């Protein structure tokens, strides 16, 4: 099956894909801020430039798009059937890079949480997950 758009239209669509400030990322930021947490965004000195960084807690959150980062079992993560070799190579490399970044961060003493785009729909559940992540093992602060 070939692409339903011509190359100019496809290029225009792909140019709209944003690396930062996506709707799921904004939702996660709103929820974390609403819980009273303060954070930094996209610190370039950390591997993978995590979307949200909580330096005080040494924790980071990556907000991954289901398609671009291969969310297993998610309908939004279906790979395109056209130009399969290109997409397999590109998306597989994204997965490898995500894993490499998480390993380097953990070895440096950071805790890592991945939130998938499809998980941002239920804000109460998201808030509970973020709270658990940021509150675990905080005995050092008491």
N, C-alpha and C positions, 0 to 999 in steps of 0.2 A: 504494500500500500504506500502511495506517495503522500507527501505533505499536502494538506488541503489549502495551504497558503503559498503564494509565490515567494521567492527569496527576499524581495524587498519588504513584504508584509511580515514575514517571519523574523527578519532582522529588526524591524520596528518593535515587534512583540518582545523579543529577547532583550532589547535595549531597555525595556521597562522593568526588567527583573532587577531588584535592588539588593545590594549586599548588606545594607544596614537600614534600619527604620521600617522593616516590613510590619504588616499588621499584627502577626503573631508576636513579634518582638515587642511592639508597643504595648500589647496586652500584658505580656509578662512584666514589663517595666511598670505599668500602672498598678498591677497587683502587688508587686514587691514594694513599691513606694507606698501604696495604701496600707500595707502591713507595718509600715514605719521603718523600713530598711532604706539605707542610703547606699548608693553604689556608683561605680564608674562605668563608662561605656567603652567598649572596643579598645582596650589597652594594647597598643602595638608592641609593647615590650614582653607580652606573654604569648606563648605559642598558640597559633590559631586565632589571635585577636578575639578573645571571648566576647560575646555580645554584652554580658552583664558581669561585672566584677565587684565582689564584696571584699575589699582588701583587709578590713578589720577581722573578718572571719576566715580569710584565705580560702574563699570559695568562688567558683565561677559557674555561670550558666551559659550554655550554648542553646540558642533557639534555632532548631534545624527545620528547614522546609522538607516536607515528606518526600517530594520528588527528588530534589537535589542531593539529599543525603541518604536516600534509600531506606525509608522507614518500612521495616519488614511487616507484612500483613496489612498494610494500609493501601487502600484503593488509589490514593493520590500518588503512590510511589511506582505506579506501573511505567515500565520503560517503553519508549516509543518503538513501534515496529519498523519504521523506516530508518535507514542509516544506522542500523543496529550496532555495527562495529564501533562507530564513533561514540554513540551513547554509552555502550558498555564500558569502553575505555575511560571515558570522561567521568561517569558516575562511580565506577569502581575506584578510580583514583581519589575521588572525594571521600569515599568510605575509608580508604587507607590513610589519607591525610587526617581525617577526624580521629581515627584510632591513634595515630602517631602523636598528635597534639595532646590527646587525653593522657597518654602514657607519660609524656614529658612533664606535663603539669602535675600529675600525681607524684612523680618522682621528686618534684621540687616542693612537695608538701601542700599542694592545692587539692581541694575536693572539687569534683566535676559533676555537674548535673546537665543532662541533655533533656530539653523539652521540645517535643515535636509540634509542628504547626497545628496538627489536628487535635492536640491535647489542650489547646488554648480556648476551646469553646466553652468548657465548664469552669467558670472562674472560681467557684467555691472549691472545687477539687484541686484546681491549680494553686490556689492560695494555701491549702492544706499541705500540698506537696512542697511548695517553696518554704513554708514555715518549718516543716520537718527537716528539710535539707539544711537550713541555716541554723536550726537549734540543736541538731545532733552534736554530741561530744563538746558541749560548751562549758564543761566543768572548769576549764582554765579561767573563766571569766568570773566565777563566783567567789 
